[in-house]
Amino acid sequence: MNLRKHEFIGLGVSVVRATDPSLVGVKGRVVDESRNMLIIESGGREKSVPKTGSRFWFEVEGGVEIDGSEILYRPEDRIKKAR
């Protein structure tokens, strides 16, 4: 599956790797996305995780792991570029 074409909001996600060690292991649902960040609701709180330097595991079709640098676009631009 080409996750770059997929809408992230609403998907389950886990942070596999991050430059900030406190973000590794954050697990929850994507509630918003910007060019540089994924906003994840985890444990009733929202955490902003930078795409740069992070690796994510998305709960879609059995699970897909993707590097944040591959999705480092505004959501609408990312979907257009992946065509």
C-alpha positions as CSV (number, residue, x, y, z in Angstrom):
1,M,0.0,0.0,0.0
2,N,1.2,3.5,-0.8
3,L,0.6,5.2,2.4
4,R,1.6,8.6,1.0
5,K,-1.7,8.6,-0.9
6,H,-3.7,7.9,2.3
7,E,-5.4,10.3,4.6
8,F,-3.7,10.0,8.1
9,I,-6.3,11.7,10.2
10,G,-8.1,9.0,12.2
11,L,-5.5,6.3,11.7
12,G,-3.9,4.5,14.6
13,V,-0.1,5.3,14.8
14,S,2.9,4.5,16.9
15,V,6.2,6.4,17.0
16,V,8.9,3.9,16.3
17,R,11.9,6.3,16.3
18,A,12.3,10.0,17.0
19,T,15.1,12.5,17.7
20,D,13.3,13.3,21.0
21,P,13.5,10.0,23.1
22,S,10.4,11.0,25.1
23,L,8.3,10.6,21.9
24,V,9.4,7.1,21.1
25,G,6.6,4.7,21.9
26,V,3.8,7.3,21.7
27,K,0.7,5.4,20.5
28,G,-2.7,6.8,19.6
29,R,-4.8,8.3,16.8
30,V,-3.8,11.0,14.4
31,V,-6.0,14.0,15.0
32,D,-4.3,16.6,12.8
33,E,-1.4,16.9,10.3
34,S,0.7,19.8,9.1
35,R,3.6,20.0,6.8
36,N,6.1,19.2,9.6
37,M,4.0,17.6,12.3
38,L,1.6,14.8,13.2
39,I,-0.7,15.6,16.1
40,I,-1.4,12.4,18.0
41,E,-4.0,11.9,20.6
42,S,-2.6,9.6,23.2
43,G,-4.0,9.0,26.7
44,G,-6.4,11.9,26.4
45,R,-3.6,14.3,25.5
46,E,-2.4,15.7,22.2
47,K,1.3,15.3,21.4
48,S,3.0,17.0,18.5
49,V,5.5,14.7,16.8
50,P,7.8,16.2,14.1
51,K,7.9,14.2,10.9
52,T,11.6,15.0,10.4
53,G,13.8,12.5,12.3
54,S,10.9,10.3,13.2
55,R,9.6,6.9,12.0
56,F,6.0,5.9,12.3
57,W,4.0,2.7,12.3
58,F,0.5,3.1,11.0
59,E,-2.4,0.6,11.7
60,V,-3.6,0.2,8.1
61,E,-3.8,-3.1,6.2
62,G,-1.8,-5.1,8.8
63,G,0.6,-2.2,9.6
64,V,2.9,0.0,7.5
65,E,6.1,1.6,8.8
66,I,7.2,4.8,7.1
67,D,9.9,7.3,7.6
68,G,8.7,10.9,8.4
69,S,10.9,12.4,5.7
70,E,8.8,10.5,3.1
71,I,5.6,12.3,4.2
72,L,7.2,15.7,4.8
73,Y,4.6,17.7,2.8
74,R,1.4,19.5,3.5
75,P,-1.4,16.8,3.4
76,E,-3.0,18.1,0.3
77,D,0.4,18.4,-1.5
78,R,1.5,15.0,-0.4
79,I,-1.5,13.3,-1.9
80,K,-1.1,15.2,-5.2
81,K,2.6,14.3,-5.5
82,A,2.0,10.6,-4.8
83,R,-0.1,10.2,-8.0
